Amino acid sequence: MSTLAGLPTWADALIALMLVVSAFTALVGSFALVRFSDFYKRLHGPTKSTTLGVGGVLIASAVYFTLRGPGFSVHEILITLFIFLTAPVSAHLLVKAAMHLARVEHGPPR
Amino acid sequence: MTAAVLPWIEAAFALALLCSGYRLLRGPGLPDRILALDTLYVNTIALLVLFGIQHDTQLLFEAALVVALLGFVGTVALSKYVTRGDVIE
């Protein structure tokens, strides 16, 4: 493959290492979605681990395109910021929805 | 080095997509399915960015940004619908 031709070796190694670590983190987070038993346990995987993994991939992409293209690459930082800001909000709303559904089905908590 | 490792990274994210798709189809409750949809969106963003690196193009960032926005709005709307019975009150 000739896509990574113009990069110095240290940058290539750094991007590869970041990609491997963040892919592992994201995969662990998504696998938690399959393996855990309860919804409240299952929520931990995607909201923390997968978000961190995808953020790592985006940072690696920022490093790649900053070294490759003309000037600093800001798109990835924008997406990373957006994901890191919205993940806690959606997790909070999901927990509220789940607690509301549990209260409707099983009555108020004792 | 990155070129050698990139297909494996994409395979890992494809596996993550399969995991969240399993929970989306199987999930016992409504919140499980919403959470699986959110995870699906987030993994799709990572996969789009990886394709951008592989093909050496910056065209896919806008697509990734749009997917991120749609994922957040969809999750919030579905959660609000489950909680309140209505999206916009």
N, CA and C atoms of all chains as a GROMACS GRO file, in nm:
protein
  597
    1MET      N    1   0.084  -0.119   0.000
    1MET     CA    2   0.000   0.000   0.000
    1MET      C    3   0.088   0.125   0.000
    2SER      N    4   0.050   0.221  -0.078
    2SER     CA    5   0.138   0.337  -0.094
    2SER      C    6   0.085   0.461  -0.027
    3THR      N    7  -0.016   0.446   0.058
    3THR     CA    8  -0.079   0.565   0.112
    3THR      C    9   0.008   0.633   0.216
    4LEU      N   10   0.088   0.558   0.289
    4LEU     CA   11   0.164   0.616   0.398
    4LEU      C   12   0.308   0.641   0.359
    5ALA      N   13   0.330   0.678   0.232
    5ALA     CA   14   0.466   0.687   0.182
    5ALA      C   15   0.543   0.803   0.243
    6GLY      N   16   0.478   0.919   0.254
    6GLY     CA   17   0.552   1.039   0.288
    6GLY      C   18   0.580   1.060   0.435
    7LEU      N   19   0.546   0.964   0.519
    7LEU     CA   20   0.557   0.987   0.663
    7LEU      C   21   0.691   0.938   0.717
    8PRO      N   22   0.749   1.009   0.817
    8PRO     CA   23   0.868   0.955   0.884
    8PRO      C   24   0.833   0.831   0.967
    9THR      N   25   0.934   0.754   0.999
    9THR     CA   26   0.911   0.625   1.064
    9THR      C   27   0.848   0.639   1.202
   10TRP      N   28   0.895   0.741   1.279
   10TRP     CA   29   0.841   0.755   1.415
   10TRP      C   30   0.693   0.790   1.410
   11ALA      N   31   0.651   0.871   1.312
   11ALA     CA   32   0.510   0.907   1.303
   11ALA      C   33   0.426   0.786   1.264
   12ASP      N   34   0.481   0.708   1.170
   12ASP     CA   35   0.412   0.585   1.129
   12ASP      C   36   0.392   0.492   1.248
   13ALA      N   37   0.499   0.472   1.328
   13ALA     CA   38   0.490   0.384   1.445
   13ALA      C   39   0.394   0.439   1.548
   14LEU      N   40   0.397   0.571   1.569
   14LEU     CA   41   0.309   0.634   1.668
   14LEU      C   42   0.163   0.617   1.628
   15ILE      N   43   0.133   0.640   1.499
   15ILE     CA   44  -0.006   0.627   1.453
   15ILE      C   45  -0.051   0.482   1.464
   16ALA      N   46   0.037   0.388   1.427
   16ALA     CA   47   0.000   0.246   1.435
   16ALA      C   48  -0.028   0.207   1.580
   17LEU      N   49   0.058   0.253   1.672
   17LEU     CA   50   0.039   0.218   1.814
   17LEU      C   51  -0.092   0.277   1.867
   18MET      N   52  -0.119   0.403   1.833
   18MET     CA   53  -0.243   0.466   1.879
   18MET      C   54  -0.364   0.395   1.823
   19LEU      N   55  -0.356   0.356   1.695
   19LEU     CA   56  -0.469   0.286   1.634
   19LEU      C   57  -0.495   0.152   1.700
   20VAL      N   58  -0.386   0.078   1.729
   20VAL     CA   59  -0.405  -0.055   1.790
   20VAL      C   60  -0.466  -0.041   1.929
   21VAL      N   61  -0.412   0.050   2.010
   21VAL     CA   62  -0.462   0.066   2.147
   21VAL      C   63  -0.608   0.110   2.147
   22SER      N   64  -0.641   0.207   2.062
   22SER     CA   65  -0.778   0.257   2.065
   22SER      C   66  -0.875   0.159   2.003
   23ALA      N   67  -0.832   0.080   1.904
   23ALA     CA   68  -0.922  -0.022   1.849
   23ALA      C   69  -0.951  -0.128   1.954
   24PHE      N   70  -0.848  -0.165   2.032
   24PHE     CA   71  -0.871  -0.263   2.139
   24PHE      C   72  -0.970  -0.207   2.242
   25THR      N   73  -0.952  -0.081   2.279
   25THR     CA   74  -1.041  -0.020   2.378
   25THR      C   75  -1.185  -0.016   2.328
   26ALA      N   76  -1.202   0.024   2.202
   26ALA     CA   77  -1.337   0.032   2.148
   26ALA      C   78  -1.401  -0.106   2.136
   27LEU      N   79  -1.319  -0.206   2.098
   27LEU     CA   80  -1.373  -0.340   2.085
   27LEU      C   81  -1.416  -0.396   2.220
   28VAL      N   82  -1.337  -0.367   2.325
   28VAL     CA   83  -1.374  -0.410   2.460
   28VAL      C   84  -1.507  -0.347   2.500
   29GLY      N   85  -1.522  -0.217   2.469
   29GLY     CA   86  -1.646  -0.150   2.502
   29GLY      C   87  -1.766  -0.208   2.432
   30SER      N   88  -1.751  -0.242   2.305
   30SER     CA   89  -1.865  -0.300   2.233
   30SER      C   90  -1.892  -0.443   2.274
   31PHE      N   91  -1.784  -0.514   2.314
   31PHE     CA   92  -1.802  -0.652   2.359
   31PHE      C   93  -1.874  -0.655   2.494
   32ALA      N   94  -1.852  -0.550   2.575
   32ALA     CA   95  -1.924  -0.540   2.702
   32ALA      C   96  -2.073  -0.533   2.679
   33LEU      N   97  -2.113  -0.474   2.568
   33LEU     CA   98  -2.254  -0.466   2.534
   33LEU      C   99  -2.315  -0.605   2.515
   34VAL      N  100  -2.234  -0.699   2.469
   34VAL     CA  101  -2.285  -0.835   2.448
   34VAL      C  102  -2.280  -0.915   2.578
   35ARG      N  103  -2.173  -0.898   2.655
   35ARG     CA  104  -2.147  -0.992   2.764
   35ARG      C  105  -2.215  -0.960   2.896
   36PHE      N  106  -2.234  -0.831   2.926
   36PHE     CA  107  -2.285  -0.798   3.059
   36PHE      C  108  -2.431  -0.834   3.073
   37SER      N  109  -2.475  -0.849   3.199
   37SER     CA  110  -2.606  -0.911   3.223
   37SER      C  111  -2.717  -0.809   3.237
   38ASP      N  112  -2.684  -0.689   3.287
   38ASP     CA  113  -2.786  -0.594   3.325
   38ASP      C  114  -2.771  -0.469   3.240
   39PHE      N  115  -2.880  -0.394   3.223
   39PHE     CA  116  -2.868  -0.274   3.141
   39PHE      C  117  -2.774  -0.172   3.202
   40TYR      N  118  -2.780  -0.156   3.334
   40TYR     CA  119  -2.696  -0.056   3.398
   40TYR      C  120  -2.549  -0.094   3.394
   41LYS      N  121  -2.521  -0.226   3.393
   41LYS     CA  122  -2.382  -0.270   3.372
   41LYS      C  123  -2.342  -0.249   3.227
   42ARG      N  124  -2.436  -0.279   3.136
   42ARG     CA  125  -2.405  -0.271   2.994
   42ARG      C  126  -2.375  -0.129   2.950
   43LEU      N  127  -2.432  -0.032   3.023
   43LEU     CA  128  -2.414   0.108   2.985
   43LEU      C  129  -2.269   0.152   2.997
   44HIS      N  130  -2.193   0.087   3.087
   44HIS     CA  131  -2.056   0.133   3.111
   44HIS      C  132  -1.965   0.114   2.990
   45GLY      N  133  -1.984   0.001   2.918
   45GLY     CA  134  -1.893  -0.028   2.807
   45GLY      C  135  -1.896   0.078   2.698
   46PRO      N  136  -2.010   0.096   2.632
   46PRO     CA  137  -2.013   0.192   2.521
   46PRO      C  138  -1.987   0.336   2.563
   47THR      N  139  -2.038   0.377   2.681
   47THR     CA  140  -2.026   0.518   2.713
   47THR      C  141  -1.884   0.558   2.748
   48LYS      N  142  -1.807   0.469   2.806
   48LYS     CA  143  -1.671   0.509   2.843
   48LYS      C  144  -1.566   0.450   2.750
   49SER      N  145  -1.569   0.318   2.737
   49SER     CA  146  -1.459   0.253   2.665
   49SER      C  147  -1.464   0.283   2.516
   50THR      N  148  -1.584   0.268   2.457
   50THR     CA  149  -1.594   0.292   2.313
   50THR      C  150  -1.569   0.438   2.278
   51THR      N  151  -1.617   0.528   2.364
   51THR     CA  152  -1.592   0.670   2.339
   51THR      C  153  -1.444   0.701   2.342
   52LEU      N  154  -1.374   0.645   2.440
   52LEU     CA  155  -1.229   0.666   2.448
   52LEU      C  156  -1.158   0.609   2.326
   53GLY      N  157  -1.201   0.489   2.282
   53GLY     CA  158  -1.137   0.426   2.167
   53GLY      C  159  -1.156   0.507   2.040
   54VAL      N  160  -1.278   0.554   2.018
   54VAL     CA  161  -1.304   0.632   1.897
   54VAL      C  162  -1.230   0.766   1.904
   55GLY      N  163  -1.223   0.823   2.024
   55GLY     CA  164  -1.144   0.945   2.039
   55GLY      C  165  -0.998   0.922   2.005
   56GLY      N  166  -0.944   0.806   2.045
   56GLY     CA  167  -0.805   0.775   2.010
   56GLY      C  168  -0.784   0.761   1.861
   57VAL      N  169  -0.880   0.696   1.793
   57VAL     CA  170  -0.870   0.684   1.647
   57VAL      C  171  -0.872   0.822   1.582
   58LEU      N  172  -0.958   0.910   1.633
   58LEU     CA  173  -0.967   1.044   1.575
   58LEU      C  174  -0.838   1.124   1.598
   59ILE      N  175  -0.778   1.108   1.717
   59ILE     CA  176  -0.652   1.179   1.744
   59ILE      C  177  -0.541   1.126   1.652
   60ALA      N  178  -0.539   0.993   1.632
   60ALA     CA  179  -0.440   0.935   1.541
   60ALA      C  180  -0.458   0.990   1.400
   61SER      N  181  -0.584   1.003   1.358
   61SER     CA  182  -0.611   1.060   1.226
   61SER      C  183  -0.568   1.205   1.219
   62ALA      N  184  -0.585   1.279   1.329
   62ALA     CA  185  -0.541   1.418   1.332
   62ALA      C  186  -0.390   1.427   1.317
   63VAL      N  187  -0.318   1.338   1.386
   63VAL     CA  188  -0.172   1.336   1.373
   63VAL      C  189  -0.132   1.306   1.228
   64TYR      N  190  -0.199   1.207   1.169
   64TYR     CA  191  -0.167   1.167   1.032
   64TYR      C  192  -0.187   1.282   0.934
   65PHE      N  193  -0.305   1.346   0.940
   65PHE     CA  194  -0.334   1.449   0.840
   65PHE      C  195  -0.260   1.579   0.869
   66THR      N  196  -0.222   1.601   0.996
   66THR     CA  197  -0.140   1.718   1.025
   66THR      C  198  -0.001   1.703   0.964
   67LEU      N  199   0.058   1.581   0.976
   67LEU     CA  200   0.191   1.560   0.921
   67LEU      C  201   0.189   1.549   0.769
   68ARG      N  202   0.073   1.516   0.714
   68ARG     CA  203   0.066   1.485   0.572
   68ARG      C  204   0.026   1.608   0.490
   69GLY      N  205  -0.083   1.672   0.535
   69GLY     CA  206  -0.137   1.780   0.454
   69GLY      C  207  -0.072   1.913   0.484
   70PRO      N  208  -0.123   2.018   0.421
   70PRO     CA  209  -0.072   2.152   0.449
   70PRO      C  210  -0.140   2.209   0.574
   71GLY      N  211  -0.064   2.226   0.680
   71GLY     CA  212  -0.119   2.290   0.798
   71GLY      C  213  -0.185   2.193   0.894
   72PHE      N  214  -0.243   2.251   0.997
   72PHE     CA  215  -0.300   2.174   1.107
   72PHE      C  216  -0.438   2.124   1.069
   73SER      N  217  -0.468   1.999   1.105
   73SER     CA  218  -0.596   1.939   1.070
   73SER      C  219  -0.691   1.948   1.190
   74VAL      N  220  -0.799   2.022   1.175
   74VAL     CA  221  -0.886   2.052   1.288
   74VAL      C  222  -1.014   1.969   1.288
   75HIS      N  223  -1.049   1.908   1.174
   75HIS     CA  224  -1.176   1.836   1.166
   75HIS      C  225  -1.190   1.732   1.277
   76GLU      N  226  -1.082   1.654   1.297
   76GLU     CA  227  -1.090   1.544   1.393
   76GLU      C  228  -1.105   1.595   1.534
   77ILE      N  229  -1.036   1.707   1.563
   77ILE     CA  230  -1.048   1.763   1.698
   77ILE      C  231  -1.194   1.803   1.722
   78LEU      N  232  -1.256   1.857   1.618
   78LEU     CA  233  -1.397   1.897   1.628
   78LEU      C  234  -1.484   1.776   1.658
   79ILE      N  235  -1.465   1.667   1.583
   79ILE     CA  236  -1.548   1.548   1.605
   79ILE      C  237  -1.520   1.488   1.743
   80THR      N  238  -1.391   1.485   1.783
   80THR     CA  239  -1.357   1.431   1.915
   80THR      C  240  -1.425   1.510   2.026
   81LEU      N  241  -1.418   1.643   2.015
   81LEU     CA  242  -1.482   1.729   2.115
   81LEU      C  243  -1.632   1.702   2.120
   82PHE      N  244  -1.692   1.690   2.002
   82PHE     CA  245  -1.836   1.666   1.996
   82PHE      C  246  -1.872   1.534   2.064
   83ILE      N  247  -1.798   1.428   2.032
   83ILE     CA  248  -1.829   1.297   2.091
   83ILE      C  249  -1.809   1.299   2.242
   84PHE      N  250  -1.699   1.362   2.286
   84PHE     CA  251  -1.672   1.363   2.430
   84PHE      C  252  -1.772   1.449   2.506
   85LEU      N  253  -1.831   1.548   2.439
   85LEU     CA  254  -1.932   1.629   2.506
   85LEU      C  255  -2.067   1.560   2.508
   86THR      N  256  -2.100   1.486   2.401
   86THR     CA  257  -2.236   1.432   2.391
   86THR      C  258  -2.251   1.296   2.456
   87ALA      N  259  -2.143   1.220   2.474
   87ALA     CA  260  -2.157   1.085   2.531
   87ALA      C  261  -2.216   1.088   2.672
   88PRO      N  262  -2.171   1.174   2.764
   88PRO     CA  263  -2.232   1.174   2.898
   88PRO      C  264  -2.378   1.216   2.895
   89VAL      N  265  -2.412   1.310   2.806
   89VAL     CA  266  -2.550   1.357   2.798
   89VAL      C  267  -2.642   1.244   2.755
   90SER      N  268  -2.603   1.173   2.649
   90SER     CA  269  -2.691   1.066   2.602
   90SER      C  270  -2.697   0.952   2.703
   91ALA      N  271  -2.585   0.925   2.774
   91ALA     CA  272  -2.588   0.820   2.876
   91ALA      C  273  -2.683   0.857   2.990
   92HIS      N  274  -2.680   0.983   3.029
   92HIS     CA  275  -2.769   1.030   3.136
   92HIS      C  276  -2.916   1.016   3.095
   93LEU      N  277  -2.946   1.054   2.971
   93LEU     CA  278  -3.084   1.043   2.924
   93LEU      C  279  -3.127   0.898   2.914
   94LEU      N  280  -3.033   0.810   2.873
   94LEU     CA  281  -3.066   0.667   2.864
   94LEU      C  282  -3.096   0.609   3.001
   95VAL      N  283  -3.016   0.647   3.102
   95VAL     CA  284  -3.041   0.596   3.237
   95VAL      C  285  -3.176   0.644   3.287
   96LYS      N  286  -3.207   0.772   3.258
   96LYS     CA  287  -3.337   0.823   3.300
   96LYS      C  288  -3.451   0.746   3.234
   97ALA      N  289  -3.435   0.716   3.105
   97ALA     CA  290  -3.538   0.639   3.035
   97ALA      C  291  -3.552   0.500   3.093
   98ALA      N  292  -3.437   0.435   3.123
   98ALA     CA  293  -3.442   0.299   3.177
   98ALA      C  294  -3.506   0.297   3.314
   99MET      N  295  -3.472   0.396   3.399
   99MET     CA  296  -3.532   0.401   3.533
   99MET      C  297  -3.680   0.430   3.525
  100HIS      N  298  -3.720   0.513   3.430
  100HIS     CA  299  -3.862   0.542   3.412
  100HIS      C  300  -3.938   0.416   3.370
  101LEU      N  301  -3.880   0.341   3.277
  101LEU     CA  302  -3.945   0.218   3.231
  101LEU      C  303  -3.955   0.117   3.344
  102ALA      N  304  -3.848   0.104   3.425
  102ALA     CA  305  -3.850   0.009   3.537
  102ALA      C  306  -3.957   0.048   3.638
  103ARG      N  307  -3.973   0.179   3.661
  103ARG     CA  308  -4.073   0.225   3.756
  103ARG      C  309  -4.213   0.198   3.703
  104VAL      N  310  -4.232   0.215   3.573
  104VAL     CA  311  -4.363   0.189   3.515
  104VAL      C  312  -4.397   0.041   3.524
  105GLU      N  313  -4.297  -0.046   3.502
  105GLU     CA  314  -4.327  -0.188   3.496
  105GLU      C  315  -4.335  -0.252   3.634
  106HIS      N  316  -4.246  -0.213   3.726
  106HIS     CA  317  -4.238  -0.283   3.855
  106HIS      C  318  -4.285  -0.200   3.972
  107GLY      N  319  -4.335  -0.081   3.950
  107GLY     CA  320  -4.376   0.002   4.062
  107GLY      C  321  -4.258   0.081   4.115
  108PRO      N  322  -4.283   0.175   4.208
  108PRO     CA  323  -4.175   0.257   4.263
  108PRO      C  324  -4.076   0.175   4.344
  109PRO      N  325  -3.949   0.219   4.348
  109PRO     CA  326  -3.847   0.144   4.425
  109PRO      C  327  -3.874   0.153   4.575
  110ARG      N  328  -3.842   0.042   4.646
  110ARG     CA  329  -3.870   0.039   4.790
  110ARG      C  330  -3.749   0.085   4.868
  111MET      N  331   0.408   0.065   0.847
  111MET     CA  332   0.359  -0.002   0.969
  111MET      C  333   0.209   0.019   0.985
  112THR      N  334   0.169   0.145   0.968
  112THR     CA  335   0.026   0.174   0.977
  112THR      C  336  -0.051   0.105   0.865
  113ALA      N  337   0.009   0.102   0.746
  113ALA     CA  338  -0.059   0.038   0.633
  113ALA      C  339  -0.080  -0.110   0.658
  114ALA      N  340   0.016  -0.173   0.728
  114ALA     CA  341   0.001  -0.316   0.757
  114ALA      C  342  -0.105  -0.341   0.863
  115VAL      N  343  -0.117  -0.247   0.957
  115VAL     CA  344  -0.204  -0.268   1.072
  115VAL      C  345  -0.348  -0.225   1.044
  116LEU      N  346  -0.365  -0.139   0.942
  116LEU     CA  347  -0.496  -0.077   0.918
  116LEU      C  348  -0.609  -0.175   0.889
  117PRO      N  349  -0.588  -0.280   0.805
  117PRO     CA  350  -0.699  -0.375   0.784
  117PRO      C  351  -0.743  -0.446   0.910
  118TRP      N  352  -0.650  -0.473   1.001
  118TRP     CA  353  -0.687  -0.540   1.126
  118TRP      C  354  -0.767  -0.447   1.216
  119ILE      N  355  -0.731  -0.318   1.215
  119ILE     CA  356  -0.807  -0.221   1.293
  119ILE      C  357  -0.950  -0.214   1.240
  120GLU      N  358  -0.962  -0.212   1.106
  120GLU     CA  359  -1.096  -0.207   1.048
  120GLU      C  360  -1.175  -0.333   1.080
  121ALA      N  361  -1.106  -0.447   1.082
  121ALA     CA  362  -1.173  -0.572   1.119
  121ALA      C  363  -1.221  -0.567   1.263
  122ALA      N  364  -1.140  -0.508   1.352
  122ALA     CA  365  -1.180  -0.496   1.492
  122ALA      C  366  -1.304  -0.410   1.504
  123PHE      N  367  -1.309  -0.300   1.428
  123PHE     CA  368  -1.428  -0.214   1.436
  123PHE      C  369  -1.548  -0.281   1.372
  124ALA      N  370  -1.525  -0.363   1.269
  124ALA     CA  371  -1.637  -0.438   1.211
  124ALA      C  372  -1.693  -0.536   1.313
  125LEU      N  373  -1.603  -0.597   1.392
  125LEU     CA  374  -1.648  -0.688   1.498
  125LEU      C  375  -1.728  -0.612   1.605
  126ALA      N  376  -1.680  -0.490   1.636
  126ALA     CA  377  -1.753  -0.407   1.732
  126ALA      C  378  -1.892  -0.373   1.678
  127LEU      N  379  -1.901  -0.346   1.548
  127LEU     CA  380  -2.031  -0.320   1.486
  127LEU      C  381  -2.122  -0.441   1.497
  128LEU      N  382  -2.063  -0.561   1.478
  128LEU     CA  383  -2.143  -0.683   1.489
  128LEU      C  384  -2.195  -0.700   1.632
  129CYS      N  385  -2.109  -0.670   1.732
  129CYS     CA  386  -2.151  -0.682   1.872
  129CYS      C  387  -2.269  -0.590   1.900
  130SER      N  388  -2.259  -0.464   1.856
  130SER     CA  389  -2.370  -0.373   1.885
  130SER      C  390  -2.493  -0.409   1.802
  131GLY      N  391  -2.471  -0.464   1.681
  131GLY     CA  392  -2.586  -0.508   1.602
  131GLY      C  393  -2.658  -0.624   1.668
  132TYR      N  394  -2.580  -0.714   1.731
  132TYR     CA  395  -2.642  -0.825   1.805
  132TYR      C  396  -2.730  -0.773   1.916
  133ARG      N  397  -2.678  -0.673   1.991
  133ARG     CA  398  -2.757  -0.619   2.103
  133ARG      C  399  -2.877  -0.541   2.049
  134LEU      N  400  -2.862  -0.480   1.933
  134LEU     CA  401  -2.974  -0.406   1.873
  134LEU      C  402  -3.087  -0.501   1.834
  135LEU      N  403  -3.052  -0.618   1.781
  135LEU     CA  404  -3.157  -0.711   1.740
  135LEU      C  405  -3.211  -0.790   1.858
  136ARG      N  406  -3.128  -0.818   1.956
  136ARG     CA  407  -3.161  -0.913   2.060
  136ARG      C  408  -3.213  -0.846   2.186
  137GLY      N  409  -3.164  -0.723   2.211
  137GLY     CA  410  -3.178  -0.657   2.339
  137GLY      C  411  -3.313  -0.674   2.404
  138PRO      N  412  -3.319  -0.709   2.530
  138PRO     CA  413  -3.448  -0.736   2.593
  138PRO      C  414  -3.534  -0.612   2.608
  139GLY      N  415  -3.476  -0.499   2.633
  139GLY     CA  416  -3.557  -0.381   2.657
  139GLY      C  417  -3.534  -0.272   2.554
  140LEU      N  418  -3.618  -0.170   2.562
  140LEU     CA  419  -3.604  -0.056   2.472
  140LEU      C  420  -3.474   0.022   2.496
  141PRO      N  421  -3.434   0.050   2.622
  141PRO     CA  422  -3.307   0.122   2.643
  141PRO      C  423  -3.186   0.048   2.588
  142ASP      N  424  -3.190  -0.087   2.594
  142ASP     CA  425  -3.080  -0.164   2.536
  142ASP      C  426  -3.065  -0.137   2.388
  143ARG      N  427  -3.178  -0.131   2.320
  143ARG     CA  428  -3.172  -0.108   2.174
  143ARG      C  429  -3.124   0.032   2.142
  144ILE      N  430  -3.168   0.129   2.221
  144ILE     CA  431  -3.121   0.267   2.197
  144ILE      C  432  -2.971   0.276   2.220
  145LEU      N  433  -2.924   0.213   2.327
  145LEU     CA  434  -2.781   0.214   2.356
  145LEU      C  435  -2.702   0.146   2.245
  146ALA      N  436  -2.755   0.034   2.192
  146ALA     CA  437  -2.687  -0.036   2.084
  146ALA      C  438  -2.682   0.050   1.959
  147LEU      N  439  -2.788   0.126   1.933
  147LEU     CA  440  -2.789   0.215   1.816
  147LEU      C  441  -2.685   0.325   1.832
  148ASP      N  442  -2.672   0.377   1.955
  148ASP     CA  443  -2.572   0.480   1.982
  148ASP      C  444  -2.431   0.426   1.960
  149THR      N  445  -2.407   0.304   2.009
  149THR     CA  446  -2.275   0.242   1.989
  149THR      C  447  -2.247   0.218   1.841
  150LEU      N  448  -2.351   0.179   1.769
  150LEU     CA  449  -2.338   0.158   1.625
  150LEU      C  450  -2.293   0.287   1.556
  151TYR      N  451  -2.355   0.398   1.594
  151TYR     CA  452  -2.318   0.527   1.535
  151TYR      C  453  -2.173   0.561   1.566
  152VAL      N  454  -2.132   0.543   1.693
  152VAL     CA  455  -1.997   0.582   1.733
  152VAL      C  456  -1.893   0.497   1.660
  153ASN      N  457  -1.920   0.365   1.647
  153ASN     CA  458  -1.826   0.280   1.576
  153ASN      C  459  -1.822   0.315   1.427
  154THR      N  460  -1.935   0.359   1.373
  154THR     CA  461  -1.936   0.399   1.232
  154THR      C  462  -1.848   0.521   1.209
  155ILE      N  463  -1.847   0.614   1.306
  155ILE     CA  464  -1.759   0.731   1.293
  155ILE      C  465  -1.614   0.686   1.284
  156ALA      N  466  -1.575   0.595   1.374
  156ALA     CA  467  -1.436   0.547   1.373
  156ALA      C  468  -1.403   0.479   1.241
  157LEU      N  469  -1.498   0.399   1.189
  157LEU     CA  470  -1.473   0.328   1.064
  157LEU      C  471  -1.458   0.425   0.947
  158LEU      N  472  -1.539   0.531   0.946
  158LEU     CA  473  -1.529   0.633   0.840
  158LEU      C  474  -1.392   0.701   0.844
  159VAL      N  475  -1.346   0.734   0.967
  159VAL     CA  476  -1.216   0.801   0.980
  159VAL      C  477  -1.104   0.707   0.934
  160LEU      N  478  -1.118   0.577   0.967
  160LEU     CA  479  -1.016   0.482   0.924
  160LEU      C  480  -1.013   0.469   0.772
  161PHE      N  481  -1.130   0.470   0.708
  161PHE     CA  482  -1.133   0.467   0.561
  161PHE      C  483  -1.068   0.593   0.505
  162GLY      N  484  -1.087   0.707   0.575
  162GLY     CA  485  -1.022   0.830   0.531
  162GLY      C  486  -0.871   0.819   0.534
  163ILE      N  487  -0.818   0.756   0.641
  163ILE     CA  488  -0.673   0.736   0.648
  163ILE      C  489  -0.626   0.643   0.536
  164GLN      N  490  -0.704   0.536   0.515
  164GLN     CA  491  -0.661   0.433   0.419
  164GLN      C  492  -0.657   0.488   0.276
  165HIS      N  493  -0.757   0.567   0.242
  165HIS     CA  494  -0.762   0.621   0.106
  165HIS      C  495  -0.703   0.760   0.095
  166ASP      N  496  -0.646   0.809   0.205
  166ASP     CA  497  -0.574   0.936   0.206
  166ASP      C  498  -0.660   1.052   0.157
  167THR      N  499  -0.782   1.058   0.208
  167THR     CA  500  -0.872   1.165   0.168
  167THR      C  501  -0.935   1.229   0.291
  168GLN      N  502  -0.962   1.358   0.283
  168GLN     CA  503  -1.028   1.428   0.393
  168GLN      C  504  -1.176   1.445   0.366
  169LEU      N  505  -1.226   1.382   0.259
  169LEU     CA  506  -1.366   1.399   0.221
  169LEU      C  507  -1.461   1.340   0.323
  170LEU      N  508  -1.413   1.236   0.395
  170LEU     CA  509  -1.506   1.160   0.480
  170LEU      C  510  -1.530   1.225   0.615
  171PHE      N  511  -1.457   1.333   0.646
  171PHE     CA  512  -1.475   1.394   0.778
  171PHE      C  513  -1.611   1.458   0.793
  172GLU      N  514  -1.658   1.519   0.686
  172GLU     CA  515  -1.791   1.579   0.691
  172GLU      C  516  -1.895   1.471   0.716
  173ALA      N  517  -1.878   1.357   0.647
  173ALA     CA  518  -1.971   1.245   0.669
  173ALA      C  519  -1.966   1.199   0.814
  174ALA      N  520  -1.844   1.192   0.870
  174ALA     CA  521  -1.831   1.148   1.010
  174ALA      C  522  -1.897   1.247   1.104
  175LEU      N  523  -1.883   1.376   1.074
  175LEU     CA  524  -1.944   1.478   1.159
  175LEU      C  525  -2.097   1.469   1.153
  176VAL      N  526  -2.148   1.447   1.032
  176VAL     CA  527  -2.294   1.436   1.017
  176VAL      C  528  -2.345   1.312   1.090
  177VAL      N  529  -2.270   1.201   1.081
  177VAL     CA  530  -2.311   1.079   1.151
  177VAL      C  531  -2.311   1.101   1.302
  178ALA      N  532  -2.209   1.174   1.352
  178ALA     CA  533  -2.203   1.201   1.496
  178ALA      C  534  -2.324   1.283   1.541
  179LEU      N  535  -2.355   1.386   1.462
  179LEU     CA  536  -2.471   1.471   1.495
  179LEU      C  537  -2.600   1.391   1.496
  180LEU      N  538  -2.619   1.310   1.389
  180LEU     CA  539  -2.742   1.232   1.379
  180LEU      C  540  -2.753   1.131   1.492
  181GLY      N  541  -2.640   1.072   1.529
  181GLY     CA  542  -2.641   0.975   1.638
  181GLY      C  543  -2.684   1.039   1.769
  182PHE      N  544  -2.627   1.156   1.798
  182PHE     CA  545  -2.662   1.223   1.924
  182PHE      C  546  -2.809   1.264   1.924
  183VAL      N  547  -2.854   1.325   1.814
  183VAL     CA  548  -2.993   1.371   1.809
  183VAL      C  549  -3.089   1.253   1.817
  184GLY      N  550  -3.055   1.143   1.748
  184GLY     CA  551  -3.141   1.025   1.752
  184GLY      C  552  -3.150   0.966   1.892
  185THR      N  553  -3.036   0.956   1.961
  185THR     CA  554  -3.037   0.901   2.096
  185THR      C  555  -3.119   0.988   2.191
  186VAL      N  556  -3.098   1.120   2.181
  186VAL     CA  557  -3.172   1.210   2.270
  186VAL      C  558  -3.321   1.202   2.241
  187ALA      N  559  -3.358   1.200   2.112
  187ALA     CA  560  -3.500   1.197   2.078
  187ALA      C  561  -3.566   1.068   2.125
  188LEU      N  562  -3.498   0.953   2.104
  188LEU     CA  563  -3.556   0.825   2.146
  188LEU      C  564  -3.567   0.817   2.298
  189SER      N  565  -3.464   0.865   2.369
  189SER     CA  566  -3.470   0.861   2.515
  189SER      C  567  -3.581   0.951   2.568
  190LYS      N  568  -3.595   1.070   2.508
  190LYS     CA  569  -3.702   1.159   2.550
  190LYS      C  570  -3.838   1.096   2.523
  191TYR      N  571  -3.848   1.026   2.409
  191TYR     CA  572  -3.974   0.964   2.375
  191TYR      C  573  -4.010   0.855   2.475
  192VAL      N  574  -3.909   0.775   2.513
  192VAL     CA  575  -3.936   0.668   2.610
  192VAL      C  576  -3.972   0.727   2.747
  193THR      N  577  -3.902   0.834   2.784
  193THR     CA  578  -3.923   0.889   2.919
  193THR      C  579  -4.055   0.965   2.930
  194ARG      N  580  -4.081   1.054   2.834
  194ARG     CA  581  -4.193   1.144   2.848
  194ARG      C  582  -4.312   1.110   2.760
  195GLY      N  583  -4.295   1.017   2.665
  195GLY     CA  584  -4.404   0.986   2.574
  195GLY      C  585  -4.417   1.085   2.460
  196ASP      N  586  -4.320   1.177   2.450
  196ASP     CA  587  -4.324   1.279   2.347
  196ASP      C  588  -4.182   1.332   2.330
  197VAL      N  589  -4.149   1.376   2.209
  197VAL     CA  590  -4.013   1.423   2.185
  197VAL      C  591  -4.000   1.570   2.221
  198ILE      N  592  -4.090   1.652   2.165
  198ILE     CA  593  -4.087   1.796   2.195
  198ILE      C  594  -4.217   1.832   2.264
  199GLU      N  595  -4.205   1.881   2.386
  199GLU     CA  596  -4.326   1.912   2.463
  199GLU      C  597  -4.356   2.061   2.454
   0.00000   0.00000   0.00000
